[in-house]
């Protein structure tokens, strides 16, 4: 159990389909922490999120002290397929217990150095992806897919973009 007056978990689903897509996952998890749904993918842009799950640790001053892709709490199974790991849990527990003195806390330079979004292609991909979100939300799936395809071509490492696009394909 992790918690206390100086710690809060906030889960944010990045999904243009909103409550219809993300709600059942939150319901199944019986989440006891704050859950949000970012239909415009604003946090993906703000924190350079390109994978799910990504963990972002933010201190009491609002400073990001860690940014981790692959922030699973355990190994998950889907039939014969396993994914995830349990490497992130000790990071969170140590940081909650030790704050700035945690061996896992990073300097602002260490946190921001590996973040994506610094190239022209990545910035253009983000803008094109947001156009796709806009057109999806206004009911024009053809244009949404066109912009999502262009965004993915410019930033193929973004699994958030791939996952969002794939979620709307006819199985």
N, C-alpha and C positions, 0 to 999 in steps of 0.2 A: 504494500500500500504506500503510495506516494501522495503527499498533499500537505496542507497547512495553509496558514494565512499568507505566506509569501510564495506560493506556487499555484499555478493554474494551467491546466491542459485545455487547449482550444484546438479542436479538429476542424479543418476546413476542406470540404469536398470541392474540387474544381470541376464543375459539370454544368454545361450550358442547358441541359434538360432539367436542372433544378431539383425540386423536391421529388418529382416522379422518378428520377434516376438515383439520387443519393439517399433519399429518405428511407427506403427499405433497408439499406446497409446500416444506417444509424439505429433504426428500430431493432434490427437483429442483434446489434451490439449491446443493446440496453445501456447506452452511453450515460454515464453519470457526470460527464464533463460538458463543457460548452461545445456545441456543434453548430457549424455554419455551412452554408452552401454559397460558393462564389460562382455565380452563373456567368460573369464577365471575365473570369480568369485574371482579375486585378492582382491577386497575390502571386500568381505565377510570374507576372511581369515584375512586381515589386521585389520579390525574393529570388528571382531567377530559378523558379521551380521547373524542372524538366522531367521529373520522375515522381512516381508514387510508390511508397510514401516517402516524403522528405520531411525531416525534422528540423525545426528552426528553434533554437533556444534564445530567448530574449530576456535580458536582465531587468531589474527593477527600474533602471534608468532608461529603458527602451532601446538598449544597444544589443544588437545581435552578437552573441558570443559563440555561436556554433551553427553550422548549416550542413546537414548530412542527408545525402540521398541514401536510399536503402535503409531507412529508419524503421525497420520492423521491430516488434517486441518479442516475436517468437517465430518458429517455423510453422508454415501453414500447409495444409494438404488439400488438394482438389483431385480426388480419385488417386491415380498413381503419380500425379504431378505434385512436387513439393517446391515451395518458394519461400523466401524470407530467411531470417536468421535471428539470433538473439543477442547480437553485438551492441545494439543501441540501448538496451535497458540499463546496463551498467553505467553508460555515459550519463543518462538522465539521473539515475540514483546518486552518482557521485556529485554531479553539478548541483542537485537540489540540496545535498548535505553540505557542500563546501563552497558553493557560489563562485566568486572570482578566484578563489584558491583551488578550485577543481583542476585536476591534471588535464581535464578535457576542455576547459575554457580556453578560447583562443583570443588573440589580439584582434582588433578591427582589421588590420592588414592581412592577417592569416585567414580571417573569415571571408573577406571580400575578394582576395586574389583569385580563387578558382571559380568565382561566379561567372556564369555565362551572360551574354547580352551585350558584350562589348564590341562585337563586330557589326559592320553595316548589315551583313546578311541576317544576323540574329535580330537586330532591331527591325529590319524589314519583315522578317518572319513573324515577329510578335504583332506588328501592325496588321499584316495580312490575316493572321489567325483571328485577331479581334474583329476584322471585317467579316470573317466567316461566322463568328459568334453572333454578330449583329444580324446578318442575313438569316441565320438559323432562327433567331428569336423573332424575326419578322415574317417567318414562314416561307422564305425562299431557300429551300434546301439545295437547289442546283447551284446557286451562287455561293452558298455556304461551303459546299464541297469543293468548288473551284478554288476559293481562297484558302481553305484548309490544305488542299493539295499543294498549292504554291508555297504555303508556309512550311509544310513538311519537307519540301524539296530544298528550301533554304536552310532549314535547321533540322536535319534528320536525327540528331541526338535527342530531340525532345519527345520523350515518350508520353508526356502530357498531351501534346498535339496529336500524336498517333492515336492514343487511347480515346481521345474525344472524338476524333473523326470516325474511328472504327465503331464506336458505340452507336452510331447512327446508320451503319450499313445494314442492309437486309441480310439476316443470317443465311 
